[in-house]
Amino acid sequence: MPEVPPVPRRLMPWAGWSTRQRLIAAVIAIDLLAALVSCAVIVLNARNAVKVETRASLATVESLVADTIRLAEGASPDALLQTLDLRFQALRHVRVSVVDEDGDVIAAPSGRPRTERSAPAWFAELIAPPIQQHTLPLVVGGHTIGQARITTQPMDEIDEIWTYARALSITTLCINLAMLAALWLVLGRVLAPLAELAEGLTQLERHDYTARLTPPDTRELAVIAARFNKVAEALGEARAANARLNRQLLTAQDDEGRRIALELHDEFGPCLFALEANAASIARIAAGEAEPDRTKLATRASDIAAIVGQVQGRNRDLLNRLRPHGLGQVPLADCLNLLLRDFARRHPATQFSADIEGLARGYGDLVDLTVFRCVQESMTNAVRHGAASAVRIHLRETDGALHLSVRDDGTGLDPGHGTGLGLSGMRERVGALDGSFALDNAGPGAVVRISIPVSEGSEDASTVAAP
């Protein structure tokens, strides 16, 4: 069945926007939502305010018309109608039309002449309440002389509300535009360290570990910058350490090659020459006409056997230095004790002792070889550089880790001692196994302390005691 390719996710409209643009867009969205809510509140309040205002004006005008009729009881009907028309020309929110008893309009609707409306039609329709009209009979001396028609006119109030709302909207818009401009500038300054961080990460990606960030004023970004600088510094140190180790490794390989070549020349060369000389001597004895001298043949054979034994011994020493042959075949404790006996044989002036207990048969090639090399190098340094007369090894497995200490009574460490190939090799071997390495003065002499975590799955879970 053919594999169906994955469907790519649909990119959102804001995909690819910068952080500044997204924040500004979020603020604009919040502003728009707030504006919609504010407009809804203004419309609701305006509708209620216009309705209340027109009702109050209607009631007030009715009272004024009644009071005017009562006060002008002795006036003629025409004078009364004229008085009403003059009195109610400047009313707000209502319009008054005066008609006679025949229904004819005495005067045009009273009120201020209006040339234009400030509020647009859509706004007026949005908040204007229904038009109301009340008719009030005009009675003088018990006779009805006409009517006063009172009609609500909410446009005055609507114009006022529109003027207020427009001024408020313009002011709010100006404030928001100023706020967005300030926010754009502030975000540019606040987020500028992120661009510098991105550039720094690009430098690290290109293996340029000299990149450093200037800590910004923002506390959180300052913490990130400080962590970045520490990481870059650590990477630079690690790169320098790797380069130094590579150089040391090449030097050690060259030194080891020269040492092996020298040993082959100094040790195996004479032995091979001696073997060749004895073989030639045997050939001459055998080629003689007289009966071969058995004594001479036995002597030559004995010499050849001694030379072969010497060659085998040097060969074992050389192979054991390159790779301890017992590791992985005999328990680790036995290998270490054999190493101590070999050191005691080669350095009779130094006393070597060991406290090795509770170890498993082995912990894998890497761990076993690391422990062996660390013990070997520590004892070599104690004899060669510390002129120690006694060296003691302590090795135990506790709390899921091997704890090794090699202590001597030699001259100890100089204050400005350097790190040679041996110490660097030990530190790197232990570090590769997530262990810890320390070298300190210990009163008389020096002490090497090493801790290497080991898993439960050792080669042999059974423990062995040191012989």
N, C-alpha and C positions, 0 to 999 in steps of 0.2 A: 504494500500500500504506500503510495507516494506521500512523502512528508508535507504537511500543510504549513506554509510559512506563517510565522506569527503576524497578526494584524497590528500594524503600528498604532500607537495611541494617538488620538486626535489632539493636536496641539491646541492649547487654550489661547485665547486672543492675546493674553499678556505674556505668552511664552517668549523668552528672549529679552524681556524688559530688564532694565537695571533695577537695583534695589531702590535707588532714589525715585525712579519713575513709578515703581509699584507703591511706594509710600505716598507719593503725591496723588496717585490715582485713588488710593484708599481714602485719603483726606477729602478729595473732591467727592467721592461717593458718599462719604459721611455728611458732607455739606449739603449735597443734593437731597439726601434723605431728611436732614434737619429742615431744609427749606420746604420740602413737601409737607412735613408735619406742621411747620409754622404756618404755612398757607392755609392748611385745613383748620387750624385753631383760629386764625384770623377771620376766615370766612364764617365759621360757626359763631364766633363772638360778634361779628359785624351783623349777621342776620338777626341775632337776638337784640343787639343794640338798636338797629333801625326799627325793628318791630316795637320795642318798648318806647322809643322816642316818638314815633308817629302816633301811637295810642295816647301817650301823655299829651301831645300837642292837640289831638282831636278832642280830648276831654276838656283841655284848657279853653279852646276856642268856643266850644259849646257853652261853657260857663260865661265867657265874655259876651257872647251874643245875647244870652238871657239877661245879663246885667245891663247891657246897653238898652234893650227893649224896656226894661223896668225903669231905668232912669229917664227915658224919653217918652213917658206916657202922655205928656201934654203936647207933644210935638205933632205936627201933621204927618200923614203917612209918607209923603214925598221927602220931607226933611229927615224922617227916621231912616228911610232907605238910603238917603245920601250919607247920613251919619255912619250907617253900617258899612257902606262901601269905602268911605274914607278911613274908617278905623282899622279895617282888616286888610289893608293893602300891603303891609310890611310883615306879614306872618311867615313863619318858617315851618316847613314840614306839612302844611295844609294849604288849601286854596278855598276861598269862600266866594260863591256866586249868589247874588241877590235877585230874586224874581218877584213879580207882582202877583196879585190874586188871579190874573188871567194866565199866568205861567210864562210871561215874557220876561226876558232877562233885562233887569234894570241897568246893570253895569257888567262889563266884561269881568272875567275872573280876576280877583284881586291878587296882589303879590308883586314881587319884584320882577321886572322884566329880565328874562334870561336870554343871553345871546348864544352861549354854548355850554356844553357840559364838560367838566374835566374828566369824569370817570368814563371809560369806554363802555360800550353797550354790553359786552360779554360780562364785565364785572358787575354792572347794574343788574343784569338778569340773574347773576349768581347769588346775590345777597338781597335783592329787593323783595319785600313781603307783598302779599296781595293788596291791591288798592281797595280802600274802604271809603264809602260815601254815606254820610248821615244828612238827613233833611230835618230842619228845625223850623216849625211854623212861626211866623211873625204876627203876633196878636197885639192889637192896640185898642183899648176901650171895649174889649170883648169881641172885636171884629178882626178877622184874619186878613191882613193886608198883603201878605205874600209869604215867601219861604226863603230861608238861608240854606243853601246846599254846601255842605262842608266835605271836601274830598282830600284824602291823604296824599301827600306828595313827598316820597322818601328820597328824592334825588339830592336834596340839600345835604342830608346826612350821609348819603352814599358818596357824594363828592368829597366830603370831609374825610371819610374813611379812606377813600382812594388816595387823597393827597397824603395822608399819614402813612398808608401802606407803601406808597411809592417812595416817599422819603426814607422810610425804614429799610426798604429793599435796596435802594441805591447805597445807603450807608453800610448795610450789611455786606453788599457785594464788594464795595471798596475795601472794607476791613478784611474780608476773606481773600481778596486778591493780594493785598499787602501781606497777609499771613502766609499765603502760598509762596509768594516771592521770597519772604524771609525763610520759610521752611526749606525751599529749594537751595538757598545759599547755605543754611545751617547744615542740611544733610550732605551737601557737597563737602563741607569741611569735616563733618563727623565721619563720613564714609571714605574719605580720602585715604586713611590708613589701610582700608581693605584693598584698594588698588595697589598700594605699596606692598601689602602682604602677598597679593597675587603675583606681583613681579618678583618678589623674593622667592616664592615657591617655584616660579619658572627658572630662576637661577639655580635652585637646588636640583631641579629636574635635569638641568644641564651639567650637573656635577660641579657647580661653582659654589663651594661651601664658605666663601668669604662674604656671602650676603648677610647683611645686618639691617634690622629695622630700627628706626628712631621711635622710642616709646611716645605715643600720643598723649594728649591730656585726658582722654576718656579712660576711666579706670579699667573697664573690661577689656578694651582694645590694648591698653598698656600691658595687661597681663598676657594677652595673646602675643604681643610683640616680644615680651621678655621670654616667653616659652619658645618662640620661634628662634630667637637669638641663641638660646641654650641648645636647641636641637641642631642648629647650623654649626655651632661651636663643637658639639659632640661629634657630628658627622665629619667635620674637618679633622678633629683629633683622631677619629677612627681611620680616616683615609690616610693620615700621616703615619699612624701606627701600622696600618697594613703595608704601606710603602716601605716603612722601616723593617718590618718583619720579612717582607719579600727580599729586601737587600740582605738581611741577616741570613735568610734561608739560602740564598745563592752563595753567600760567603761560607756558610756552614757546609753546603754541598761541595764547594771547591776545597775547603779545608779537609773535609772527610776524604775526598778523592785523593788529595795530596798525601794525607796520612796513610791511606791504604796503599797508594803507590810506593811510599817510602818503606812501609813494612814489607811489601812484596819484594822490594829491591834489597832491603837490609836483612830480612829474615829468610825469605824463600830463595833468593838468589844464591847465597852461599850454600844452602842445603842442596839445591839442585846441582850446583857445581860439584859439591862433595859426592853426590850420588853418581854424577857422570864420571868423576875420577875413580870411584870404587868400581863402577861397572867396567871402565876401561882396564883397570888392574885385573879384574877377574877374567876379562877377555884375553889379556896377555898370558895370564897363568894357564888358561885353558888351551891356548894356541902353542904352548911350548912343546918340545919333543919329549922332554922328560915327564915323568908322572907328576900330575899337579900336586902341589903342596897343600895338603888338607888343612893344615893349621892356618896358612895364609887365607885360604878360601873361607874358613870359619870366621877369621878376623874381619875379612871384608864383609861377609854377610851380617856379622854383628854390627859393624859400622853402618851398613845400609839400614838395618832395623832401627838403630838409634836415631839416625837422621830422619827416617819416616815417622818415628814417634814424635820427634821434635816438630816436624811439619804438621802432623795431625793436631798437636797441641796448639800451635800458633793458629791453625785453621779454625779450631773450635773457639779460641779467644776472639778471633776476628768475626766469625759468624755470630757469636753470642753478643758482641758489641752492636752489630747491625740489627739483630733480631734475637732476643732471648729464646732459645729453642724450647725451653720447658714450658713457657706460657701456653695455656690452653690444654696442656697434656698432664701437668701435675698441679696440685693445689697452689694457689697464689702464695700462701704462707711458706710453702716449701721453696718456691722460687726465690722469695726474698731472703730466706735463711741461707740458701746456696750463694746468693749474691753477697751476703755478709761474710761468709766463710772465704769467698774469693778475695774480698777486700782485705780481710785479716791476713790471708796468705801473702798478698802483694804489698801490704803495709804493716809489717810486724810491729812497728813502733806505736801504732795506734790501736786502742782497745775498742772493739765494736760489739754492741749488745742490742738486743731487740726485745720488745714486749708486744708480741703479736698474738691476739686471742680473739676468739669468737667470730672468725671470718668464714664466709662461705667458700666453697671450693674455687669459685671464680665469679666474676661480675661482667664477663664479656671482654672481648679483645681490647676495646678502646680503654675501658676502665683499668683492666689489669696492666696493660702496657703503660698507661699514664702513671699509675702508682709505682710500677717498677722503675720507670725512667726518673721520676721525681726522687725516689730513694737513692738511686744511683748517682744522680747529679748532685744531690745534697751532700752525700758522703764524699764525692769527689771534691766539691768546693771546700768542705770542712778540712780535708787533708791538704789540698793544694794551696788554698788561699788563707785558711784559718790556722794552719799548723796545729790542728787539734790533736790531743793525746787520747781523747775518749769521745766516742760518738754513740748516741743512744737513739734508737728508733722506737716510736710508740704508734701502734696502728690498731684501731678498733672500729667496729661497725655498731653505731648507736643511732636511734631515731631516724632510720632510713638513710643514713649517710656514712661514708667512710671518713674517719678523722685520723689524719696522719700528722705526726710531728717528728722532726729530726733535729736533735739538740746536740751541740758540741761545746767543748770547753776551750775553744781556740781564742784567737785575738779579736773576734767579733767583726762588726761592720764599721768601716770608716765613715765619718759624717758625710762625705761627698762621694760615696761609692756609686759607681755606675751600674747599669744593667747590661750584663753580657748576654751572649747567645744562650747560655745554659738557663739563666733566670728567665729570660724572655720565652724560651721554649717551654719551661714549666708553667709559667703564667698563662701562656696561650693554650697549652694542653688542658689545663684545669678549667680555664674560662670556656673552652669549647664544650665542656661537659656540665656547664652551669654551676661550677664549683667556685670556691674562694681560695685565694692564695695570699699568704702574708709572710714577710721576712723581717725579723726584728732582732735587736740585741737582747741577750738573755743573761745579763750579769757578765759572767765569764762566757765568752763565745757568742754564738748566734743560734737562732731557732727558726726553722721553717714550719709553718702551720698550713695545712691543706685540708679542705673539706670538699668531698665530692658526693652529691646525691646518687643513690643507687636504687634501682627498682626492685620489686619483690621477685621478679622473674629472673633471678640469677641462674647461672649455669647449674649450680647445685645448691639446693636450699639447705643441705646439711652442713653444719659447721665443723670445722676442723681445728684442732689445737696445734700450736706451733711445736715442732719437735725440739 
